[in-house]
Amino acid sequence: MVEKVTAIVQARVGSTRLRSKIFEKIGDLPAISLLLKRLELSKKIDEIIIATTDEDEDDQIVNYCKKNGYKFFRGHRDNVLERFYDCANEFKVETIARITADDPFKDYEVIDKAIDIYNTGDFDYVSNTIIPTYPEGIDIEIFSFNALEIAKIQAIKNSDMMHVTPYIIKNPKIFKCYNFKHSTDLSRYRFTLDYLEDLKYLNEIFCRIQKINFSFLEVVKVIKAYKIKEFKHIERNEGYI
């Protein structure tokens, strides 16, 4: 049976690298608005919930959700695993698509592909991140509420609790995991928003595209066609490492 898929978007304004980055503009849109508009193009996502923190500074995110009609949940600032679990439990989520709010170029077609694999393969967890071949920022993880609950109960490392899914990935004897790959290794590209240089880079790309429904392959083509200089001296998954 195909279960309801909920995109849980983890978001907060208190980034140590670029504060309030999700409200920085890409074109005429705040980064989070571009992301959410792109998620809404998915044919497989049934609902979207913004999972933010219970810190006062994140009232800004709650106000944004209320103004724009998005569901939201408030939870632990640093234990994001707990925040995800509490959010999923409260909203009776069956299948989770984990989304990070600082990836405004998330590709809805890649998300739908991941959901299709999850639905047809009897997996606990599906992603393109275990062995990355997609650009950073096009990462997607689909997993069951049951897997999330086990991780919530058993995970003890701070790194597992801050980043939600490492406990699942590191325990293949408990969870049935699957990593899908792109036909060409494009993992050297970086489409995520952590630094001011990232913001300038994403804006330079977006001003060439000027639409919401673009694919990540179109982004790669734009970079090559216009010889856009990449901001690349950041290690992939820097925060987790």
ABEGO torsion letter per residue (X at the ends): XBBBBBBBBBBBAABAABBGAAABBBEABBAAAAAAAAAAABAABABBBBBBBABAAAAAAAAAAAAAGBBBBBBBAABAAAAAAAAAAAAGBABBBBBBAABAABBAAAAAAAAAAAAAAGBABBBAAABBABBBGABBBBBBAAAAAAAAAABABAAAAAAGAAAAAABAAABBBBBBBBABBAAABBBBBABAAAAAAAAAAAAAAGBABBBAAAAAAAAAAAGBBBBAABBBGAAAX
